[in-house]
Amino acid sequence: MSGTDPKSRATSQGESRWIDRYPELGRQPIPVDALFGEECHARERERIFQRCWLFVGRIEEIPAPSGYIVRDIEVCNASILIVRQDTGDSLTAFHNVCRHRLNKLVYDNRGRAARFVCRYHGWTYERTGSLHHIPDEQGFYDIDKKDCGLVPVAVDVWRGFIFINLDPAPRESLMEYLGDVADRLRNYPFEEFTRPVQWSLEVNADWKLGTYTTLDVYHGEHLHILPTLGGRKAARSGSGSRGRPLNFERLGRHCRVSSEIELSLDSSVSRPIIELTAQWGEQGCLRPHVATDHEPNPAAAHSGAWCIFPNLVLGIYSGYCQTFLFSPLALHRSRFTSCYLFRNPTTIRDLAALTAESVIADNVVAGDLLVAERVQEGIRSRAVKHMHLGEGEVAIRHHYRVLMNELGSD
């Protein structure tokens, strides 16, 4: 597989295991209470979600010009106003709180505005965050509007992906935080995928359980082996041991894992659906991206699940990509948001293929979410104190190690 680190090439029968290649991840079982207890949840809020760069959306979601979106980071009791400037993709972000009486400044989740006006007393702010107008300003005592602008939040964009950082003085820039991930995906055509298809729901499970199910290779042949809507089913790729990753790479806090379980078409289903979804090698909204001199085998270099710590997983495929985001709402409750990013369809055939592809993937994700809730029930029972992780769950072990290190527990 050209374009990949030799250390990350697929294992097969008789070769060393991933844990032998990354012994620093450890082999011991994972203590359940340390990972899912109330103390861990409180420390995650302080040391993870208030300090790390967090993915909050795509640039296409913000109308241009004069557009904005609002994103709530519930675990931190924060509402963030993200404003797109009049030219290009430049963004500014602020705490969505009026400086007068702390009213929530913008109620809508998305829109356009020349200025932001508080609905309580009419304090008005420029799109830059500066305070523009105070009704009856003379009635206030020694107030200086220059000191009363919206409280800024660090925001940056990488390849159309918007990230914020709630730390008033982030310890590193977004590009420093992403590290090798940004370099490894530099030639993947994210900018071509301007057609988002998004959905969201609340899940009765810890945010980590949702993240882990997207990184778990071991479950694929068991949970997804049966034919799903549209005729796709899980099938072995023919290399490696059953249920183990084809590739695994540690990329600082982040990682990439690709599965030996791949999606294949089942000839027993209706021909129209097969024809609509089997467009990987054709021109259209699902066509694969072209290899480059730097990456002669882009599928090997890109495909799989890229986990950007803490809670974003990018599903990278040859013809589209998908984001999986698990955001903590409370102890053992989270919001799952999925966004498919496709090329803009130009024909009815393309539109049908896009729709069919997202429905197929949704059925796979639904199974994962259901299991996450069932695992949460098992954790709540307190009957078992440890989780035992195997080769197919090496990416979960990596995430656990990074989490413990960030929490100061390693």
WOHUVEN-V906356 format. One record per run of one state. SS is the DSSP state (@ for helix, = for strand, . for the rest). FROM is the first residue (numbers start at 1). LEN is the number of residues. If there is no record, write none. Layout:
BEGIN
ss=(SS:SS)
from=(FROM:FROM)
len=(LEN:LEN)
END
This chain:
BEGIN
ss=(.:@:.:@:.:@:.:=:@:.:@:.:=:@:.:=:@:.:=:.:=:.:=:.:=:.:=:.:=:.:=:.:=:.:@:.:@:.:=:.:=:.:@:.:@:.:@:.:=:.:@:.:@:.:=:.:=:.:=:.:=:.:@:.:@:.:=:.:=:.:=:.:=:.:@:.:=:.:@:.)
from=(1:6:9:18:22:23:26:30:32:37:38:50:54:59:62:67:74:77:78:85:91:96:97:98:104:105:110:113:115:118:124:127:131:134:137:140:145:148:152:159:161:166:174:179:180:185:190:193:195:204:207:216:220:224:232:237:245:252:254:260:261:266:271:278:298:303:304:309:312:317:321:331:333:343:348:382:386:388:391:408)
len=(5:3:9:4:1:3:4:2:5:1:12:4:5:3:5:7:3:1:7:6:5:1:1:6:1:5:3:2:3:6:3:4:3:3:3:5:3:4:7:2:5:8:5:1:5:5:3:2:9:3:9:4:4:8:5:8:7:2:6:1:5:5:7:20:5:1:5:3:5:4:10:2:10:5:34:4:2:3:17:3)
END
